[in-house]
Amino acid sequence: MPTHNHDGSGHEPEDHKPEEVDASAGYERSDVKISGIIVFLTALTVFVVVTAVLCYGIGKVINANMNKEDGPNSKWTRTADVRQLGNLPSSPELQNKIAALTQQFPTPRLQTDDGNQDITDLHLREDLLLDHYTWVDRAQGKVRIPVERAMELLARSGLPVAPAVVQAPPMTGESKPVVLYPLTNGFARTGYEQDQAQDAAAAAQRPEQK
C-alpha cells in the first residue's frame, strides 16, 4: 500500500537533490573566513597597545610621586652600575676578616641553621651544671651539687614539711582548680641531638669492628 507524506499545506514535499561541491580547490571554501581572523588580530593588537600605554603611564605617575617624596638625587641616592665591578674574586683573608667581624656582633646573632646547634650547646651547658659540682658562692661556701646526688639525699632525708597554708573559703561560684594530667612528661633530647648521639656511637663502634 503506497504511502504519501503531506505537509500542513497539503502539498507534497519536493525531492531535494544533493548539492554539488566543487572539490577542485582541495578544501571547502565556505569554512574559511579571513575577515573573522583579521578582526580578532586587530582587536588583540589594540588591546595590547592600550594596555602597554596604561602600564607606562601608571609607572610614570608612580615614579613621579616617589621622586617628589624622596627629593632630588644626591651622592647618597644616585644609581650605581654594579656590572662595572665584575665578579669579585674570593679572598680567604677577606673571608677571615668577615668571620672575625661577625663574631663581634652583639647577641642575639642571626642563626646560620635552624637553631639545632644552639639548642645542643644550651643542653651541654645545662649538663655541666646538672651533672657536676660547681660553686654558687665561694665566699659563703655554697656549692651546686649534681642532680643524681640531690636525688639520693632527698630519698634519704625526705623533703622538708611546709607549714599548712590557711586558705580562705572560696567565694560563691568559684571552684578549686584541679590538675588532671602532668604538665610535662620530662626532659627529652631533640631529634638533632639524637642523630648526633647515634653518629657518635656508630663512629665509636667502627674501630672496635676493625
PyMOL commands that place a pseudoatom at each C-alpha (Angstrom):
pseudoatom trace, name=CA, resn=MET, resi=1, chain=A, elem=C, hetatm=0, pos=[0.000, 0.000, 0.000]
pseudoatom trace, name=CA, resn=PRO, resi=2, chain=A, elem=C, hetatm=0, pos=[1.661, 3.243, -1.034]
pseudoatom trace, name=CA, resn=THR, resi=3, chain=A, elem=C, hetatm=0, pos=[2.029, 5.994, 1.497]
pseudoatom trace, name=CA, resn=HIS, resi=4, chain=A, elem=C, hetatm=0, pos=[2.342, 9.692, 0.819]
pseudoatom trace, name=CA, resn=ASN, resi=5, chain=A, elem=C, hetatm=0, pos=[3.838, 12.306, 3.110]
pseudoatom trace, name=CA, resn=HIS, resi=6, chain=A, elem=C, hetatm=0, pos=[1.964, 15.556, 3.150]
pseudoatom trace, name=CA, resn=ASP, resi=7, chain=A, elem=C, hetatm=0, pos=[2.852, 18.736, 4.946]
pseudoatom trace, name=CA, resn=GLY, resi=8, chain=A, elem=C, hetatm=0, pos=[0.379, 21.072, 6.571]
pseudoatom trace, name=CA, resn=SER, resi=9, chain=A, elem=C, hetatm=0, pos=[-0.321, 22.892, 3.310]
pseudoatom trace, name=CA, resn=GLY, resi=10, chain=A, elem=C, hetatm=0, pos=[-1.476, 19.789, 1.578]
pseudoatom trace, name=CA, resn=HIS, resi=11, chain=A, elem=C, hetatm=0, pos=[1.404, 19.829, -0.918]
pseudoatom trace, name=CA, resn=GLU, resi=12, chain=A, elem=C, hetatm=0, pos=[3.829, 17.021, -1.316]
pseudoatom trace, name=CA, resn=PRO, resi=13, chain=A, elem=C, hetatm=0, pos=[7.457, 17.855, -0.421]
pseudoatom trace, name=CA, resn=GLU, resi=14, chain=A, elem=C, hetatm=0, pos=[9.783, 18.294, -3.330]
pseudoatom trace, name=CA, resn=ASP, resi=15, chain=A, elem=C, hetatm=0, pos=[12.693, 15.935, -3.771]
pseudoatom trace, name=CA, resn=HIS, resi=16, chain=A, elem=C, hetatm=0, pos=[15.966, 17.629, -2.704]
pseudoatom trace, name=CA, resn=LYS, resi=17, chain=A, elem=C, hetatm=0, pos=[18.953, 16.652, -4.690]
pseudoatom trace, name=CA, resn=PRO, resi=18, chain=A, elem=C, hetatm=0, pos=[22.411, 16.713, -3.040]
pseudoatom trace, name=CA, resn=GLU, resi=19, chain=A, elem=C, hetatm=0, pos=[24.308, 19.924, -3.705]
pseudoatom trace, name=CA, resn=GLU, resi=20, chain=A, elem=C, hetatm=0, pos=[27.252, 19.536, -5.930]
pseudoatom trace, name=CA, resn=VAL, resi=21, chain=A, elem=C, hetatm=0, pos=[30.529, 20.559, -4.264]
pseudoatom trace, name=CA, resn=ASP, resi=22, chain=A, elem=C, hetatm=0, pos=[33.449, 21.972, -6.192]
pseudoatom trace, name=CA, resn=ALA, resi=23, chain=A, elem=C, hetatm=0, pos=[36.466, 19.987, -4.965]
pseudoatom trace, name=CA, resn=SER, resi=24, chain=A, elem=C, hetatm=0, pos=[38.912, 21.452, -7.425]
pseudoatom trace, name=CA, resn=ALA, resi=25, chain=A, elem=C, hetatm=0, pos=[40.479, 23.740, -4.765]
pseudoatom trace, name=CA, resn=GLY, resi=26, chain=A, elem=C, hetatm=0, pos=[41.225, 20.860, -2.359]
pseudoatom trace, name=CA, resn=TYR, resi=27, chain=A, elem=C, hetatm=0, pos=[39.297, 22.361, 0.589]
pseudoatom trace, name=CA, resn=GLU, resi=28, chain=A, elem=C, hetatm=0, pos=[35.874, 23.722, 1.426]
pseudoatom trace, name=CA, resn=ARG, resi=29, chain=A, elem=C, hetatm=0, pos=[35.891, 27.413, 0.693]
pseudoatom trace, name=CA, resn=SER, resi=30, chain=A, elem=C, hetatm=0, pos=[32.777, 28.094, 2.758]
pseudoatom trace, name=CA, resn=ASP, resi=31, chain=A, elem=C, hetatm=0, pos=[34.562, 27.195, 6.068]
pseudoatom trace, name=CA, resn=VAL, resi=32, chain=A, elem=C, hetatm=0, pos=[37.401, 29.690, 5.747]
pseudoatom trace, name=CA, resn=LYS, resi=33, chain=A, elem=C, hetatm=0, pos=[36.576, 33.252, 6.874]
pseudoatom trace, name=CA, resn=ILE, resi=34, chain=A, elem=C, hetatm=0, pos=[39.581, 35.534, 6.728]
pseudoatom trace, name=CA, resn=SER, resi=35, chain=A, elem=C, hetatm=0, pos=[37.567, 38.510, 7.904]
pseudoatom trace, name=CA, resn=GLY, resi=36, chain=A, elem=C, hetatm=0, pos=[36.961, 36.999, 11.362]
pseudoatom trace, name=CA, resn=ILE, resi=37, chain=A, elem=C, hetatm=0, pos=[40.658, 36.266, 11.860]
pseudoatom trace, name=CA, resn=ILE, resi=38, chain=A, elem=C, hetatm=0, pos=[41.598, 39.796, 10.808]
pseudoatom trace, name=CA, resn=VAL, resi=39, chain=A, elem=C, hetatm=0, pos=[39.072, 41.301, 13.220]
pseudoatom trace, name=CA, resn=PHE, resi=40, chain=A, elem=C, hetatm=0, pos=[40.387, 39.160, 16.102]
pseudoatom trace, name=CA, resn=LEU, resi=41, chain=A, elem=C, hetatm=0, pos=[44.032, 40.028, 15.440]
pseudoatom trace, name=CA, resn=THR, resi=42, chain=A, elem=C, hetatm=0, pos=[43.176, 43.708, 15.109]
pseudoatom trace, name=CA, resn=ALA, resi=43, chain=A, elem=C, hetatm=0, pos=[41.273, 43.727, 18.402]
pseudoatom trace, name=CA, resn=LEU, resi=44, chain=A, elem=C, hetatm=0, pos=[44.128, 41.842, 20.120]
pseudoatom trace, name=CA, resn=THR, resi=45, chain=A, elem=C, hetatm=0, pos=[46.701, 44.332, 18.829]
pseudoatom trace, name=CA, resn=VAL, resi=46, chain=A, elem=C, hetatm=0, pos=[44.622, 47.285, 20.010]
pseudoatom trace, name=CA, resn=PHE, resi=47, chain=A, elem=C, hetatm=0, pos=[44.205, 45.682, 23.448]
pseudoatom trace, name=CA, resn=VAL, resi=48, chain=A, elem=C, hetatm=0, pos=[47.958, 45.063, 23.806]
pseudoatom trace, name=CA, resn=VAL, resi=49, chain=A, elem=C, hetatm=0, pos=[48.834, 48.599, 22.732]
pseudoatom trace, name=CA, resn=VAL, resi=50, chain=A, elem=C, hetatm=0, pos=[46.287, 50.180, 25.099]
pseudoatom trace, name=CA, resn=THR, resi=51, chain=A, elem=C, hetatm=0, pos=[47.484, 48.004, 27.992]
pseudoatom trace, name=CA, resn=ALA, resi=52, chain=A, elem=C, hetatm=0, pos=[51.117, 48.906, 27.337]
pseudoatom trace, name=CA, resn=VAL, resi=53, chain=A, elem=C, hetatm=0, pos=[50.282, 52.623, 27.246]
pseudoatom trace, name=CA, resn=LEU, resi=54, chain=A, elem=C, hetatm=0, pos=[48.332, 52.354, 30.518]
pseudoatom trace, name=CA, resn=CYS, resi=55, chain=A, elem=C, hetatm=0, pos=[51.176, 50.482, 32.251]
pseudoatom trace, name=CA, resn=TYR, resi=56, chain=A, elem=C, hetatm=0, pos=[53.708, 53.036, 31.023]
pseudoatom trace, name=CA, resn=GLY, resi=57, chain=A, elem=C, hetatm=0, pos=[51.546, 55.910, 32.235]
pseudoatom trace, name=CA, resn=ILE, resi=58, chain=A, elem=C, hetatm=0, pos=[50.958, 54.310, 35.647]
pseudoatom trace, name=CA, resn=GLY, resi=59, chain=A, elem=C, hetatm=0, pos=[54.708, 53.710, 36.026]
pseudoatom trace, name=CA, resn=LYS, resi=60, chain=A, elem=C, hetatm=0, pos=[55.429, 57.334, 35.172]
pseudoatom trace, name=CA, resn=VAL, resi=61, chain=A, elem=C, hetatm=0, pos=[52.935, 58.529, 37.785]
pseudoatom trace, name=CA, resn=ILE, resi=62, chain=A, elem=C, hetatm=0, pos=[54.362, 56.228, 40.476]
pseudoatom trace, name=CA, resn=ASN, resi=63, chain=A, elem=C, hetatm=0, pos=[57.953, 57.272, 39.725]
pseudoatom trace, name=CA, resn=ALA, resi=64, chain=A, elem=C, hetatm=0, pos=[56.974, 60.945, 39.750]
pseudoatom trace, name=CA, resn=ASN, resi=65, chain=A, elem=C, hetatm=0, pos=[55.359, 60.573, 43.188]
pseudoatom trace, name=CA, resn=MET, resi=66, chain=A, elem=C, hetatm=0, pos=[58.397, 58.688, 44.538]
pseudoatom trace, name=CA, resn=ASN, resi=67, chain=A, elem=C, hetatm=0, pos=[60.802, 61.321, 43.213]
pseudoatom trace, name=CA, resn=LYS, resi=68, chain=A, elem=C, hetatm=0, pos=[58.638, 64.021, 44.713]
pseudoatom trace, name=CA, resn=GLU, resi=69, chain=A, elem=C, hetatm=0, pos=[58.708, 62.364, 48.156]
pseudoatom trace, name=CA, resn=ASP, resi=70, chain=A, elem=C, hetatm=0, pos=[62.409, 61.394, 48.075]
pseudoatom trace, name=CA, resn=GLY, resi=71, chain=A, elem=C, hetatm=0, pos=[63.681, 64.655, 46.647]
pseudoatom trace, name=CA, resn=PRO, resi=72, chain=A, elem=C, hetatm=0, pos=[66.383, 65.164, 44.031]
pseudoatom trace, name=CA, resn=ASN, resi=73, chain=A, elem=C, hetatm=0, pos=[69.172, 62.644, 43.618]
pseudoatom trace, name=CA, resn=SER, resi=74, chain=A, elem=C, hetatm=0, pos=[72.389, 63.216, 45.544]
pseudoatom trace, name=CA, resn=LYS, resi=75, chain=A, elem=C, hetatm=0, pos=[75.662, 61.370, 46.042]
pseudoatom trace, name=CA, resn=TRP, resi=76, chain=A, elem=C, hetatm=0, pos=[73.856, 59.113, 48.529]
pseudoatom trace, name=CA, resn=THR, resi=77, chain=A, elem=C, hetatm=0, pos=[70.930, 58.246, 46.282]
pseudoatom trace, name=CA, resn=ARG, resi=78, chain=A, elem=C, hetatm=0, pos=[72.479, 58.074, 42.828]
pseudoatom trace, name=CA, resn=THR, resi=79, chain=A, elem=C, hetatm=0, pos=[72.232, 54.810, 40.936]
pseudoatom trace, name=CA, resn=ALA, resi=80, chain=A, elem=C, hetatm=0, pos=[75.420, 52.757, 40.723]
pseudoatom trace, name=CA, resn=ASP, resi=81, chain=A, elem=C, hetatm=0, pos=[76.136, 50.311, 37.927]
pseudoatom trace, name=CA, resn=VAL, resi=82, chain=A, elem=C, hetatm=0, pos=[77.371, 47.205, 39.718]
pseudoatom trace, name=CA, resn=ARG, resi=83, chain=A, elem=C, hetatm=0, pos=[78.106, 45.475, 36.432]
pseudoatom trace, name=CA, resn=GLN, resi=84, chain=A, elem=C, hetatm=0, pos=[81.263, 47.547, 36.115]
pseudoatom trace, name=CA, resn=LEU, resi=85, chain=A, elem=C, hetatm=0, pos=[82.682, 45.843, 39.204]
pseudoatom trace, name=CA, resn=GLY, resi=86, chain=A, elem=C, hetatm=0, pos=[82.619, 42.440, 37.567]
pseudoatom trace, name=CA, resn=ASN, resi=87, chain=A, elem=C, hetatm=0, pos=[82.909, 39.201, 39.514]
pseudoatom trace, name=CA, resn=LEU, resi=88, chain=A, elem=C, hetatm=0, pos=[84.859, 39.792, 42.729]
pseudoatom trace, name=CA, resn=PRO, resi=89, chain=A, elem=C, hetatm=0, pos=[87.405, 37.024, 43.412]
pseudoatom trace, name=CA, resn=SER, resi=90, chain=A, elem=C, hetatm=0, pos=[87.053, 35.143, 46.672]
pseudoatom trace, name=CA, resn=SER, resi=91, chain=A, elem=C, hetatm=0, pos=[89.798, 36.044, 49.136]
pseudoatom trace, name=CA, resn=PRO, resi=92, chain=A, elem=C, hetatm=0, pos=[90.498, 33.836, 52.181]
pseudoatom trace, name=CA, resn=GLU, resi=93, chain=A, elem=C, hetatm=0, pos=[91.900, 36.844, 54.012]
pseudoatom trace, name=CA, resn=LEU, resi=94, chain=A, elem=C, hetatm=0, pos=[88.723, 38.825, 53.384]
pseudoatom trace, name=CA, resn=GLN, resi=95, chain=A, elem=C, hetatm=0, pos=[86.583, 35.887, 54.462]
pseudoatom trace, name=CA, resn=ASN, resi=96, chain=A, elem=C, hetatm=0, pos=[88.553, 35.590, 57.712]
pseudoatom trace, name=CA, resn=LYS, resi=97, chain=A, elem=C, hetatm=0, pos=[88.033, 39.291, 58.387]
pseudoatom trace, name=CA, resn=ILE, resi=98, chain=A, elem=C, hetatm=0, pos=[84.306, 38.956, 57.783]
pseudoatom trace, name=CA, resn=ALA, resi=99, chain=A, elem=C, hetatm=0, pos=[84.179, 35.940, 60.110]
pseudoatom trace, name=CA, resn=ALA, resi=100, chain=A, elem=C, hetatm=0, pos=[86.020, 37.900, 62.801]
pseudoatom trace, name=CA, resn=LEU, resi=101, chain=A, elem=C, hetatm=0, pos=[83.642, 40.829, 62.427]
pseudoatom trace, name=CA, resn=THR, resi=102, chain=A, elem=C, hetatm=0, pos=[80.573, 38.627, 62.653]
pseudoatom trace, name=CA, resn=GLN, resi=103, chain=A, elem=C, hetatm=0, pos=[81.838, 37.187, 65.942]
pseudoatom trace, name=CA, resn=GLN, resi=104, chain=A, elem=C, hetatm=0, pos=[81.918, 40.688, 67.396]
pseudoatom trace, name=CA, resn=PHE, resi=105, chain=A, elem=C, hetatm=0, pos=[78.242, 41.339, 66.740]
pseudoatom trace, name=CA, resn=PRO, resi=106, chain=A, elem=C, hetatm=0, pos=[76.181, 41.528, 69.946]
pseudoatom trace, name=CA, resn=THR, resi=107, chain=A, elem=C, hetatm=0, pos=[73.782, 38.752, 70.723]
pseudoatom trace, name=CA, resn=PRO, resi=108, chain=A, elem=C, hetatm=0, pos=[71.307, 37.592, 69.640]
pseudoatom trace, name=CA, resn=ARG, resi=109, chain=A, elem=C, hetatm=0, pos=[73.074, 36.924, 66.338]
pseudoatom trace, name=CA, resn=LEU, resi=110, chain=A, elem=C, hetatm=0, pos=[71.480, 35.670, 63.142]
pseudoatom trace, name=CA, resn=GLN, resi=111, chain=A, elem=C, hetatm=0, pos=[71.330, 31.893, 63.215]
pseudoatom trace, name=CA, resn=THR, resi=112, chain=A, elem=C, hetatm=0, pos=[73.096, 30.085, 60.384]
pseudoatom trace, name=CA, resn=ASP, resi=113, chain=A, elem=C, hetatm=0, pos=[70.941, 26.962, 60.724]
pseudoatom trace, name=CA, resn=ASP, resi=114, chain=A, elem=C, hetatm=0, pos=[67.560, 26.030, 62.156]
pseudoatom trace, name=CA, resn=GLY, resi=115, chain=A, elem=C, hetatm=0, pos=[68.785, 26.541, 65.725]
pseudoatom trace, name=CA, resn=ASN, resi=116, chain=A, elem=C, hetatm=0, pos=[69.592, 22.876, 66.336]
pseudoatom trace, name=CA, resn=GLN, resi=117, chain=A, elem=C, hetatm=0, pos=[73.215, 23.571, 67.196]
pseudoatom trace, name=CA, resn=ASP, resi=118, chain=A, elem=C, hetatm=0, pos=[72.234, 26.386, 69.563]
pseudoatom trace, name=CA, resn=ILE, resi=119, chain=A, elem=C, hetatm=0, pos=[69.854, 24.066, 71.414]
pseudoatom trace, name=CA, resn=THR, resi=120, chain=A, elem=C, hetatm=0, pos=[72.581, 21.419, 71.591]
pseudoatom trace, name=CA, resn=ASP, resi=121, chain=A, elem=C, hetatm=0, pos=[75.058, 23.915, 73.057]
pseudoatom trace, name=CA, resn=LEU, resi=122, chain=A, elem=C, hetatm=0, pos=[72.431, 25.021, 75.578]
pseudoatom trace, name=CA, resn=HIS, resi=123, chain=A, elem=C, hetatm=0, pos=[71.834, 21.429, 76.692]
pseudoatom trace, name=CA, resn=LEU, resi=124, chain=A, elem=C, hetatm=0, pos=[75.584, 20.857, 77.019]
pseudoatom trace, name=CA, resn=ARG, resi=125, chain=A, elem=C, hetatm=0, pos=[75.904, 23.889, 79.295]
pseudoatom trace, name=CA, resn=GLU, resi=126, chain=A, elem=C, hetatm=0, pos=[72.944, 22.675, 81.320]
pseudoatom trace, name=CA, resn=ASP, resi=127, chain=A, elem=C, hetatm=0, pos=[74.504, 19.209, 81.610]
pseudoatom trace, name=CA, resn=LEU, resi=128, chain=A, elem=C, hetatm=0, pos=[77.681, 20.773, 83.029]
pseudoatom trace, name=CA, resn=LEU, resi=129, chain=A, elem=C, hetatm=0, pos=[75.624, 22.395, 85.769]
pseudoatom trace, name=CA, resn=LEU, resi=130, chain=A, elem=C, hetatm=0, pos=[73.365, 19.395, 86.407]
pseudoatom trace, name=CA, resn=ASP, resi=131, chain=A, elem=C, hetatm=0, pos=[75.994, 16.640, 86.424]
pseudoatom trace, name=CA, resn=HIS, resi=132, chain=A, elem=C, hetatm=0, pos=[78.973, 18.303, 88.173]
pseudoatom trace, name=CA, resn=TYR, resi=133, chain=A, elem=C, hetatm=0, pos=[79.855, 20.191, 91.338]
pseudoatom trace, name=CA, resn=THR, resi=134, chain=A, elem=C, hetatm=0, pos=[80.077, 23.945, 90.771]
pseudoatom trace, name=CA, resn=TRP, resi=135, chain=A, elem=C, hetatm=0, pos=[80.409, 26.960, 93.009]
pseudoatom trace, name=CA, resn=VAL, resi=136, chain=A, elem=C, hetatm=0, pos=[77.351, 29.099, 93.602]
pseudoatom trace, name=CA, resn=ASP, resi=137, chain=A, elem=C, hetatm=0, pos=[79.032, 31.480, 96.045]
pseudoatom trace, name=CA, resn=ARG, resi=138, chain=A, elem=C, hetatm=0, pos=[82.616, 30.646, 97.024]
pseudoatom trace, name=CA, resn=ALA, resi=139, chain=A, elem=C, hetatm=0, pos=[82.670, 33.268, 99.800]
pseudoatom trace, name=CA, resn=GLN, resi=140, chain=A, elem=C, hetatm=0, pos=[79.655, 31.753, 101.566]
pseudoatom trace, name=CA, resn=GLY, resi=141, chain=A, elem=C, hetatm=0, pos=[80.662, 28.159, 100.740]
pseudoatom trace, name=CA, resn=LYS, resi=142, chain=A, elem=C, hetatm=0, pos=[77.579, 27.433, 98.650]
pseudoatom trace, name=CA, resn=VAL, resi=143, chain=A, elem=C, hetatm=0, pos=[78.071, 24.604, 96.156]
pseudoatom trace, name=CA, resn=ARG, resi=144, chain=A, elem=C, hetatm=0, pos=[75.795, 23.303, 93.438]
pseudoatom trace, name=CA, resn=ILE, resi=145, chain=A, elem=C, hetatm=0, pos=[75.616, 19.503, 93.578]
pseudoatom trace, name=CA, resn=PRO, resi=146, chain=A, elem=C, hetatm=0, pos=[74.733, 17.079, 90.754]
pseudoatom trace, name=CA, resn=VAL, resi=147, chain=A, elem=C, hetatm=0, pos=[71.123, 16.065, 90.255]
pseudoatom trace, name=CA, resn=GLU, resi=148, chain=A, elem=C, hetatm=0, pos=[71.809, 12.388, 90.984]
pseudoatom trace, name=CA, resn=ARG, resi=149, chain=A, elem=C, hetatm=0, pos=[73.376, 13.273, 94.347]
pseudoatom trace, name=CA, resn=ALA, resi=150, chain=A, elem=C, hetatm=0, pos=[70.491, 15.590, 95.185]
pseudoatom trace, name=CA, resn=MET, resi=151, chain=A, elem=C, hetatm=0, pos=[68.004, 12.806, 94.455]
pseudoatom trace, name=CA, resn=GLU, resi=152, chain=A, elem=C, hetatm=0, pos=[69.910, 10.439, 96.765]
pseudoatom trace, name=CA, resn=LEU, resi=153, chain=A, elem=C, hetatm=0, pos=[69.861, 12.989, 99.584]
pseudoatom trace, name=CA, resn=LEU, resi=154, chain=A, elem=C, hetatm=0, pos=[66.146, 13.646, 99.094]
pseudoatom trace, name=CA, resn=ALA, resi=155, chain=A, elem=C, hetatm=0, pos=[65.390, 9.913, 99.081]
pseudoatom trace, name=CA, resn=ARG, resi=156, chain=A, elem=C, hetatm=0, pos=[67.351, 9.521, 102.323]
pseudoatom trace, name=CA, resn=SER, resi=157, chain=A, elem=C, hetatm=0, pos=[66.131, 12.513, 104.306]
pseudoatom trace, name=CA, resn=GLY, resi=158, chain=A, elem=C, hetatm=0, pos=[62.896, 13.430, 102.522]
pseudoatom trace, name=CA, resn=LEU, resi=159, chain=A, elem=C, hetatm=0, pos=[61.526, 16.815, 101.647]
pseudoatom trace, name=CA, resn=PRO, resi=160, chain=A, elem=C, hetatm=0, pos=[61.015, 19.439, 104.367]
pseudoatom trace, name=CA, resn=VAL, resi=161, chain=A, elem=C, hetatm=0, pos=[57.452, 19.720, 105.544]
pseudoatom trace, name=CA, resn=ALA, resi=162, chain=A, elem=C, hetatm=0, pos=[55.991, 23.096, 104.777]
pseudoatom trace, name=CA, resn=PRO, resi=163, chain=A, elem=C, hetatm=0, pos=[53.554, 24.628, 107.246]
pseudoatom trace, name=CA, resn=ALA, resi=164, chain=A, elem=C, hetatm=0, pos=[49.919, 24.331, 106.400]
pseudoatom trace, name=CA, resn=VAL, resi=165, chain=A, elem=C, hetatm=0, pos=[48.556, 27.277, 104.490]
pseudoatom trace, name=CA, resn=VAL, resi=166, chain=A, elem=C, hetatm=0, pos=[45.267, 28.620, 105.688]
pseudoatom trace, name=CA, resn=GLN, resi=167, chain=A, elem=C, hetatm=0, pos=[43.108, 29.343, 102.691]
pseudoatom trace, name=CA, resn=ALA, resi=168, chain=A, elem=C, hetatm=0, pos=[40.014, 31.436, 102.742]
pseudoatom trace, name=CA, resn=PRO, resi=169, chain=A, elem=C, hetatm=0, pos=[36.837, 29.683, 101.703]
pseudoatom trace, name=CA, resn=PRO, resi=170, chain=A, elem=C, hetatm=0, pos=[36.038, 30.135, 98.015]
pseudoatom trace, name=CA, resn=MET, resi=171, chain=A, elem=C, hetatm=0, pos=[33.525, 32.735, 97.065]
pseudoatom trace, name=CA, resn=THR, resi=172, chain=A, elem=C, hetatm=0, pos=[30.198, 31.902, 95.513]
pseudoatom trace, name=CA, resn=GLY, resi=173, chain=A, elem=C, hetatm=0, pos=[30.636, 30.436, 92.066]
pseudoatom trace, name=CA, resn=GLU, resi=174, chain=A, elem=C, hetatm=0, pos=[34.366, 29.718, 92.468]
pseudoatom trace, name=CA, resn=SER, resi=175, chain=A, elem=C, hetatm=0, pos=[35.911, 26.259, 92.376]
pseudoatom trace, name=CA, resn=LYS, resi=176, chain=A, elem=C, hetatm=0, pos=[39.364, 24.982, 93.238]
pseudoatom trace, name=CA, resn=PRO, resi=177, chain=A, elem=C, hetatm=0, pos=[41.407, 24.201, 90.110]
pseudoatom trace, name=CA, resn=VAL, resi=178, chain=A, elem=C, hetatm=0, pos=[42.409, 20.564, 89.730]
pseudoatom trace, name=CA, resn=VAL, resi=179, chain=A, elem=C, hetatm=0, pos=[45.276, 19.397, 87.503]
pseudoatom trace, name=CA, resn=LEU, resi=180, chain=A, elem=C, hetatm=0, pos=[44.200, 16.110, 85.953]
pseudoatom trace, name=CA, resn=TYR, resi=181, chain=A, elem=C, hetatm=0, pos=[47.365, 15.402, 83.980]
pseudoatom trace, name=CA, resn=PRO, resi=182, chain=A, elem=C, hetatm=0, pos=[51.007, 16.406, 84.467]
pseudoatom trace, name=CA, resn=LEU, resi=183, chain=A, elem=C, hetatm=0, pos=[52.042, 19.494, 82.585]
pseudoatom trace, name=CA, resn=THR, resi=184, chain=A, elem=C, hetatm=0, pos=[55.135, 17.791, 81.154]
pseudoatom trace, name=CA, resn=ASN, resi=185, chain=A, elem=C, hetatm=0, pos=[56.363, 14.255, 80.680]
pseudoatom trace, name=CA, resn=GLY, resi=186, chain=A, elem=C, hetatm=0, pos=[60.000, 15.067, 81.462]
pseudoatom trace, name=CA, resn=PHE, resi=187, chain=A, elem=C, hetatm=0, pos=[63.089, 16.174, 79.581]
pseudoatom trace, name=CA, resn=ALA, resi=188, chain=A, elem=C, hetatm=0, pos=[63.737, 14.790, 76.120]
pseudoatom trace, name=CA, resn=ARG, resi=189, chain=A, elem=C, hetatm=0, pos=[66.554, 15.334, 73.653]
pseudoatom trace, name=CA, resn=THR, resi=190, chain=A, elem=C, hetatm=0, pos=[65.774, 16.846, 70.296]
pseudoatom trace, name=CA, resn=GLY, resi=191, chain=A, elem=C, hetatm=0, pos=[65.922, 14.819, 67.100]
pseudoatom trace, name=CA, resn=TYR, resi=192, chain=A, elem=C, hetatm=0, pos=[69.073, 16.630, 66.077]
pseudoatom trace, name=CA, resn=GLU, resi=193, chain=A, elem=C, hetatm=0, pos=[70.805, 15.637, 69.312]
pseudoatom trace, name=CA, resn=GLN, resi=194, chain=A, elem=C, hetatm=0, pos=[69.617, 12.049, 69.000]
pseudoatom trace, name=CA, resn=ASP, resi=195, chain=A, elem=C, hetatm=0, pos=[71.059, 11.874, 65.474]
pseudoatom trace, name=CA, resn=GLN, resi=196, chain=A, elem=C, hetatm=0, pos=[74.370, 13.246, 66.738]
pseudoatom trace, name=CA, resn=ALA, resi=197, chain=A, elem=C, hetatm=0, pos=[74.429, 10.657, 69.529]
pseudoatom trace, name=CA, resn=GLN, resi=198, chain=A, elem=C, hetatm=0, pos=[73.753, 7.849, 67.041]
pseudoatom trace, name=CA, resn=ASP, resi=199, chain=A, elem=C, hetatm=0, pos=[76.525, 9.077, 64.752]
pseudoatom trace, name=CA, resn=ALA, resi=200, chain=A, elem=C, hetatm=0, pos=[78.939, 9.268, 67.678]
pseudoatom trace, name=CA, resn=ALA, resi=201, chain=A, elem=C, hetatm=0, pos=[78.015, 5.725, 68.791]
pseudoatom trace, name=CA, resn=ALA, resi=202, chain=A, elem=C, hetatm=0, pos=[78.455, 4.410, 65.253]
pseudoatom trace, name=CA, resn=ALA, resi=203, chain=A, elem=C, hetatm=0, pos=[81.845, 6.126, 64.962]
pseudoatom trace, name=CA, resn=ALA, resi=204, chain=A, elem=C, hetatm=0, pos=[82.923, 4.604, 68.285]
pseudoatom trace, name=CA, resn=GLN, resi=205, chain=A, elem=C, hetatm=0, pos=[81.965, 1.094, 67.125]
pseudoatom trace, name=CA, resn=ARG, resi=206, chain=A, elem=C, hetatm=0, pos=[83.914, 1.251, 63.859]
pseudoatom trace, name=CA, resn=PRO, resi=207, chain=A, elem=C, hetatm=0, pos=[87.412, 0.936, 65.419]
pseudoatom trace, name=CA, resn=GLU, resi=208, chain=A, elem=C, hetatm=0, pos=[86.199, -1.969, 67.538]
pseudoatom trace, name=CA, resn=GLN, resi=209, chain=A, elem=C, hetatm=0, pos=[84.883, -3.795, 64.464]
pseudoatom trace, name=CA, resn=LYS, resi=210, chain=A, elem=C, hetatm=0, pos=[88.211, -3.343, 62.663]
for i in range(1, 210): cmd.bond("trace and resi %d" % i, "trace and resi %d" % (i + 1))
show_as sticks, trace
zoom trace
